[in-house]
Amino acid sequence: VFNSDLSFSYSDVDGEYYYRISNVLSTQLKSKDLRKIYFLIGNYKLVRTQGQDFQNSWFLHLRFNYKITNLVRLEAFVQSQSDKLLVIDSRNLTGFGVRFKLISKEHVKLYLGNAYMYEEEKSDAFNTNKFNHRNSSYISLTAAFPEKNISILNTLYYQPLYNDFNNYRILEQFKVDVSLSEHLSVF
């Protein structure tokens, strides 16, 4: 499986320009017995005006899933990112955990996962270099409506520090994809 999303916008009003570039790339490779899945996702975003970057970020995530039963999977991952807007010069992590397939119907899938993460985060603006042990819990729902050519993906993450549950991250990824043809969709 291979998917790539590319977007670009540019505007110029009396010599004051603004442009935005965004690219997301994902690929998935499964073993013949369908027990092993390798997943890679990467993205790059740039928002610039008059030579100044408002956002300049990239993200790279590699994940390995191993199917033990129809319900239980083990997973391991590594990730690296940089996001100047969020004042993250670098954030690198590695982790492993378990993933449960709670619902597996033809058009609906629901997963619940829990993992340990070791994280290193560096910020030059705050003069910090942190080394953290985090928990990462998530719930992920995928729903497809083939008669309307629409699919929905929503994942919600909760990531507290093990030594301070008041220090946590909550992240959500939501995507609606509308197929225009076999090879083209709008999201």
C-alpha positions in Angstrom: 0.0 0.0 0.0 1.4 3.4 -0.9 -0.3 6.8 -0.3 0.9 10.3 -0.9 -0.8 13.6 -0.2 0.7 16.8 -1.6 -0.7 20.3 -1.2 0.6 23.7 -2.2 -0.8 27.2 -2.0 0.7 30.6 -3.0 -0.7 34.1 -2.8 0.9 37.4 -3.7 -0.8 40.8 -2.9 1.2 43.8 -3.9 4.5 42.0 -3.5 3.7 40.5 -0.1 3.8 36.8 -0.7 2.8 33.7 1.3 3.2 30.1 0.4 2.5 26.8 2.0 3.8 23.3 1.0 2.7 20.1 2.7 3.5 16.5 1.8 2.5 13.3 3.6 3.8 10.0 2.5 2.8 6.6 3.9 3.5 3.0 2.9 2.6 -0.4 4.3 4.1 -3.7 3.6 2.6 -7.0 4.9 4.2 -10.5 5.0 2.6 -13.3 2.9 1.1 -14.8 6.1 -0.3 -11.4 7.1 1.2 -11.7 10.6 3.8 -9.0 10.1 3.1 -5.4 9.0 5.7 -2.7 8.4 4.3 0.8 8.3 6.2 4.0 7.4 4.8 7.5 7.5 6.5 10.8 6.9 5.4 14.4 6.4 6.9 17.8 5.7 5.2 21.2 6.2 6.5 24.7 5.3 4.7 28.0 5.6 6.8 30.9 4.5 6.3 34.6 3.9 8.9 37.2 2.9 11.8 34.8 3.7 10.5 34.0 7.2 9.2 30.6 8.2 6.0 30.5 10.2 6.1 26.7 10.2 8.9 24.4 9.1 8.3 20.9 10.4 9.0 17.3 9.5 7.9 13.9 11.0 9.1 10.4 10.3 7.5 7.3 12.0 8.4 3.6 11.4 6.2 0.9 13.0 6.2 -2.9 13.1 3.2 -4.9 14.1 3.2 -8.7 14.8 -0.2 -10.5 14.9 -0.3 -13.0 17.7 -4.1 -13.7 17.5 -7.0 -12.0 15.7 -7.4 -9.9 18.8 -3.8 -9.2 20.0 -0.9 -7.6 18.2 2.6 -6.6 19.4 4.0 -3.4 18.0 7.4 -1.6 18.1 8.2 1.9 16.7 10.7 4.6 16.3 10.0 8.2 15.5 11.8 11.4 14.8 10.4 14.9 14.3 11.3 18.6 14.3 8.7 21.5 14.6 10.0 25.1 14.8 6.4 26.4 15.5 6.1 24.2 18.6 9.8 25.1 19.5 10.9 21.4 19.1 14.3 21.3 17.5 14.3 17.5 17.7 12.1 14.9 19.3 13.1 11.3 19.0 11.4 8.3 20.6 11.3 4.6 20.6 8.7 2.3 22.0 6.9 -1.0 22.2 3.5 -2.2 23.3 0.3 -4.1 22.6 -2.6 -3.4 20.3 -6.1 -4.9 20.6 -8.5 -5.2 17.7 -11.8 -4.7 19.4 -14.0 -4.5 16.4 -13.3 -5.9 13.0 -16.2 -5.7 10.6 -16.1 -5.3 6.9 -16.4 -1.5 7.0 -15.5 -0.7 10.7 -12.4 -1.3 12.7 -11.7 -0.2 16.3 -8.3 -0.6 18.0 -7.1 0.1 21.5 -3.4 0.3 22.1 -1.0 0.8 25.0 2.8 1.3 24.8 5.9 2.3 26.6 7.9 5.2 25.0 11.4 6.5 25.7 11.6 10.1 24.5 14.4 12.6 23.9 13.2 16.2 23.2 15.5 19.1 22.6 14.6 22.8 22.4 17.2 25.4 21.8 14.8 28.3 22.5 14.1 27.0 26.0 17.7 25.6 26.4 16.3 22.2 27.4 17.2 18.6 26.6 14.7 16.2 28.2 14.8 12.4 28.5 11.4 11.0 29.4 9.6 7.7 30.0 6.0 8.0 28.7 3.0 5.8 28.4 1.1 6.0 25.2 -2.5 4.9 25.1 -4.7 5.3 22.1 -8.0 4.4 20.5 -8.4 4.3 16.8 -11.5 4.1 14.7 -11.7 3.5 10.9 -15.1 3.5 9.1 -15.8 3.2 5.4 -18.9 4.1 3.5 -18.2 2.6 0.1 -21.6 3.5 -1.4 -20.7 7.2 -0.7 -17.0 6.8 -1.5 -16.1 8.1 2.0 -13.8 6.8 4.7 -13.1 8.2 8.2 -10.1 7.7 10.4 -9.9 9.1 13.9 -7.2 8.3 16.5 -7.0 9.8 20.0 -3.7 9.6 22.0 -3.1 10.1 25.7 0.6 10.2 26.7 1.5 11.0 30.3 4.9 10.8 31.9 5.3 7.7 34.1 6.7 9.7 37.0 4.2 12.6 36.7 0.7 11.9 35.3 -0.1 15.6 35.4 2.5 16.1 32.6 0.7 14.6 29.6 0.1 15.1 25.9 -3.3 14.6 24.2 -3.2 14.4 20.4 -5.9 13.6 17.9 -5.7 12.8 14.2 -8.9 13.0 12.2 -9.2 12.5 8.5 -12.2 12.2 6.1 -11.3 10.9 2.7 -13.7 11.3 -0.3 -12.8 9.2 -3.4 -13.2 11.0 -6.7 -11.9 8.1 -8.8 -10.0 4.9 -8.2 -6.7 6.8 -7.9 -7.7 10.2 -6.7 -9.4 11.4 -3.5 -9.9 14.6 -1.5 -9.4 14.7 2.2 
